[in-house]
Amino acid sequence: MTRQDRPRRSVLYVPASNAKAIAKLPGLACDAVIFDLEDSVAPAEKDAAREALRNYFANAPQQRQERIIRINALSSEWGTEDLLAACACRPDAILIPKVNVARDIQDVDDALDDVDADIRIWAMIETPKAILNLGHLAEFGRDRAARVTAFVAGTNDLAKEIGVLATPDRRYIAPYLAQIVVAGRAGGLDVIDGPCNDFRDLDAFSRECMESAAMGFDGKTLIHPAQIEAANKAFSPSAEAVGEAKKVQAAFALPENAGKGVISIDGRMVERLHLAQAERLLARANVTGDRP
């Protein structure tokens, strides 16, 4: 699955133990759902959450949303049972937390070799060691491109582990987020930004989404349905951007511009790299449905 195959603008976390929240999912406009067996499920509820998830996937019809299950790390006491339950559910992807080295991904990848299902892998980048190993993780993602499809920034854990101050403008965490984006692009992966914890301040959330999109992220993880609309808007190409991209594409398609590396559009120099950017934007608009 390539980066443009489906949108991942709004990725909503839902505790696997929260039956009421799960029941509302079909009516939500988020692109993807992460059914969480890790942080949002208390240790005493792990077994029940796994069983509830098995029952849900066994009885729920296919949904428009991409469905991902976040397991506990395989090194934890719950990881193996989580992975077995996730494989039985046959989600679109399994999200691996606390990824430090490529081996953390490979262990899940190897386990999926024994499962007759098209299950992808998403990897969470939320530790200092993961930041240091981003190059290796991206190479592994590129080598296993058929299965590894996304990096997910775990901003809360990353800020805690590095010790940076969490500010509304995210000035101190931004350099690490930029590294995740670069690594994801190197591996041909989608890159999903971490959540905004204050779901009540939707104006601040919208600004954070727009800054995240400008940084190069493909989407954002969410903790409340109220955040879906702003995320979808921020990570979708605007009508103006789509119009400009179509203008660049049409100009290079003219017979007189065949083979040219540089042309002029409205007094601006436009190179073929801008054509490539325009075509990527139009492909993204086609996936998200934002076509003029």
N, C-alpha and C positions, 0 to 999 in steps of 0.2 A: 504494500500500500504506500503510495507516494504522498508527499506533503499536501498535494492539492486535491486528494480524493474526497475528503469530507472536512467540513468546518469544525474547529475546536475553539470557538470564540468564548463560550461560556461552559465551564466544566464544574458542575455542582457536586460538592461533597454531601453525602447523606449517610448517617450512621446505619450500619446494617441492622442494628437493634431497634431502629425507629420505624415501626410498621406504619404509623400514620403518615410520616413524611414520604415513605416509599410509595404508599397508595396514591399520592398526589402527582407522582412523576409524569404519567401520561399526558396530563394537562399543562405541563410546563414547556416553555420555549427554549430551554437550554439545549446546547448541542450534544453534551455528554454528561453522564452521571458517574461519579465515583462512589461505589458502595464500600464504605469504610469498615474494615475489621480491625483497624489499628488504633490510633490515638483516641477516637471518639467512642470506643467501646471499652467499658471497664473490664478488668480481668475476670471478674465473676460472671460476666455476661458473654464471654467469648463463645462458649459452646452453643448457647442459645442463639446467638447472632449468626453463627455458621449454619445452623439448622434452619433458621428463618430464611436465610439467603438461598439455601438449596430449595426450599419449598417455593419461594417466590419465583426463581428462575424456572422451576419445573412447571409452574402453572401460569406464569405471566406470558401474554402474547408478545411477539416481537415489537419493540418500540422504535420510534424514529430516532431517539437518542442513542449515541454510542454508549455502551455499558462497560464499565471498568470496575474491577474489584481490587481494592488495596488490601494486601495481606500484611501481616507482621513479618519482620525480618526472619529469614530462615534460621538465623542464629538464636532466635528467641524461643521460648518454650511453646509458643503458639504457631510459629511459622510453618512447620510441616503440615499440621492439620488445616491451617488456612489455605495452603497451596492445594492440598487435596480437595478441599471444598470448592475452591475457585475453579479448578479444572473440571469438577463435576458440573458446575453451573454453566460452563461454556460461554463466558462473557466475550466481549470483543477484545478485551485486553486485561492483563494483570499488572497492577502498579506495585513496584518494589520500593519499599521505603529504605532510608538509611544506606543507600548505595555508596560504597567507598571505593571499590575497585571493580574491574571488569568481571572478576570471578563472581561477584555478588549477582550480576546479571546472568552469567553463564550457568550458574547452578539452577536457576529457574528455566533458562533456555533448554538445558539438558533434560529437565523434568518434562517439559512440554513436548520433547521429541517422542515421548511414549504415549502422548495423548492424540487421538485422532480428531483434532479440531483446529480450526484456524484462529488461534488465540495469539494476540500480539503482546508485546511487553512495553510498558512505560517505566521509566526509572526516575526516582526522586533524587534531586540534587539538594542536599540539606545539611552537609557536613563539611568542615574544612578540608578533610582528606578528599572528598569528592571534587572540590574546587581545584585542588592540586592535581588531581588525576583526570581532569576534564578531557584532555587530549586523548588519553587512552580509552576513556569511556566513549568518546565520539568515534574513534577508530573501530571499536567493537560494534558500536551501533551501525556504522557503515558496512562492516563486514557481515553483520546479521540483519541487513536492511529488510529482509523479508519478515522479520519478527519484531525487532526494536523500532518503535515508531515515534517516541516522544520522550523528552526530558520535562520533568515537572519541578519547578523551583519550590523548595520548602522554606519559604522566607522566614517563618517564625523560628524554626529550629536553627536555620543558618545564622540569623542574628544572635540567637542565644549562644550558640557554640563559638562563634567568632568573637562575640562580646561587643558588637557595634550597638550604638544607640539607635533605637527605633524612633524616627521622626516622621511627621506627616509627609514630607517631601522625599523621604527615603534616600537622602543624600549619601548616607554612609553605607547602605547596602547596595546601592546602584552599581558600583564597580564590579561586584561579584555577580550581579544579575547580567551585566553586559558580557561577562565571560561565559555564562551559561548559554546565552544567545549565540555567541560566536561558535562555541563548541557544537551546539545543535545544528547550526548551518553547515559546519564542516562535516557532520555525520549525515546530513540530509534528513534531519529529524524535525518534527514540530517541537516548539518550545512554549510551555505554558507557565505563566507567571503565578506567583503565590497569592494567597487570599488577602483581602482587606478585612481586618477583624471587626471594624465598626460598621455593621451593615445598616445602621440607622442613618448615617450621614451619606446619602446617595449622591450629593453634589461632590463631596470629596472622593467618593468611590469612582464617579465618572471621570474626574480629573486623573485619578491614578490609572484608570484603564487607558485613557488617551495617551498618557505618558508611557505606559507600558507598550502600547501599540507602536508609538514613535520609536521606542528602543528596539523594536524588531520582534517582540513576542507575537505568537499566533493567537493567544487567548489567555484567559485567566481562570484560576480556580475560585469558586464561590462558596460561601457558607450559608447563604440565604437566598430563596427564590426572588426576593425583591431586587437583587443585584443583576438578574439575568438581562433585562432590557438594556441597561447601560453598557454591559459587556458586549452584547451582540452589536450594538451601534458602534462602539469604539473600534472593534476589530473587524468591521466590515468596510470595504472601500466606499468612499463617499461618491455621490453622483457626479460631483465635479471631477474627482480623480478618475472615475471610469470614463467620463467624456474626454478628458485629456489623453488618456491611454489609447482610446479608440482613434483619436486624431493622429497620434504618433504612428500607430499601426497602419492607418490608411495612407499616411504620407510615404512611408517606406514601401508600400505596396504599389505605388505609382510606377509606371514603366520607366519614366525618366530618372527614377531613383534606384533602379535595379543595380545591385552591386556596389552602391555607394556606402561608404563607412560613416560619412557625416553629411547631414542635410540641414537646411534651415526651415524652421517652422515659426511663423509669426515673429521673425527677427531673432529667434533663439537658435543657437547651435545645438543640434540633437544628434547623438551618436547611436550606433547600434546597441550599445550597452543600455541606452534608454529604451530602445525597442524591446530588449529582453525584459527589462523591468515592467514595461507596459503590458507585455504578454503575460507575465506572472500575475500582475494585478487583475487583468481580465479573467484569467483562469480562477483566481480566488473569488472574484465577483460572480462567476458562473456557479461556483460551488455553494456560495452563501445565498444565492438568489438575488443579489444586488445588481441586476442588469437594468440599464436604462431603457 
